[in-house]
Amino acid sequence: MRGESGVARLDALGNATRFDPNAVLNMAGRHPGTPGIPRLRAALERHDRGAESSRETWLRLLLIRGGFPKPRTQIPVFDDYGRARYYLDMGWEDAMVAVEYDGAHHREPAVFGRDIIRAEFIAERHWKRVRVVAGQSPAEVLDRVARAWASSVRPDREIA
């Protein structure tokens, strides 16, 4: 989609620096005739500093375009002592549905082993996870998320 690369860059910058989007908008407001300001405003509306990769940005924007509510990013999953043990890429806490993008590094033996333990821990806390990898079609991803959502959401709650 047009403009997604700009959102991905803002997400990466926001993740690294924790810049204040309102400060950027205020600065842009002082330069109304500058080319690109409308695109900057549009990208800032979709910006989320919780994205830890351009593929996470792609996935989050796909979910929103697919009619799902804006997901929260970096959702903590707590242990029995109230400490955040893991963080989910994105999802909806009220539905207990998480969507995560697994890059190529997840195939490394040490990472794969930790992922197994992490997956068990998250499942024990009743989260439904949809794991997305390169090569899956957007329609397939949206269908999988819709099935997870449908099996988790209260009957009175629907997606758009």
Residue pairs with C-beta under 8 A, 6 or more apart in sequence:
1 61
1 65
3 39
3 42
3 43
3 46
4 57
4 58
4 61
5 54
6 39
6 40
6 43
7 43
7 46
7 47
7 57
7 61
8 51
8 54
8 57
8 58
10 43
10 44
10 47
11 47
11 48
11 49
11 50
11 51
11 54
11 56
11 57
12 51
12 54
13 19
14 21
14 47
14 48
14 49
15 49
15 50
15 51
15 52
18 49
19 49
21 44
21 47
24 40
24 44
25 41
25 44
28 34
28 37
28 40
28 41
31 37
46 61
46 64
48 57
48 60
48 73
49 73
50 72
50 73
50 74
50 90
51 57
51 60
51 73
52 74
52 89
53 101
53 103
55 101
55 103
55 134
56 73
56 89
56 90
56 101
58 101
59 89
59 90
59 99
59 101
59 132
59 141
60 70
60 71
60 73
60 90
62 138
62 141
62 142
63 71
63 90
63 99
63 142
63 145
64 70
64 71
66 138
66 142
66 145
67 159
67 160
68 92
68 145
68 149
68 159
68 160
69 92
69 159
69 160
71 90
71 91
71 92
71 99
72 90
72 91
72 92
72 93
73 89
73 90
74 87
74 88
74 89
74 90
75 87
75 88
75 90
75 91
75 93
75 98
76 84
76 85
76 86
76 87
77 84
77 85
77 86
77 87
77 88
77 121
77 122
77 125
77 127
78 84
78 85
78 125
79 85
85 121
86 118
86 121
86 122
88 98
88 100
88 122
88 127
88 129
89 98
89 99
89 100
89 101
90 98
90 99
90 100
91 97
91 98
91 99
91 127
92 149
94 153
94 157
95 149
95 152
95 153
95 157
96 126
96 127
96 128
96 152
97 127
97 128
97 129
97 130
97 145
97 148
97 149
97 152
97 153
98 122
98 127
98 128
98 129
98 130
99 129
99 130
99 132
99 141
99 145
100 129
100 130
100 131
100 132
101 132
101 133
102 115
102 131
102 132
102 133
103 133
103 134
104 134
105 111
106 112
106 115
106 133
119 129
122 129
123 129
128 148
128 151
128 152
129 148
130 141
130 144
130 145
130 148
132 141
146 159
149 159
153 159
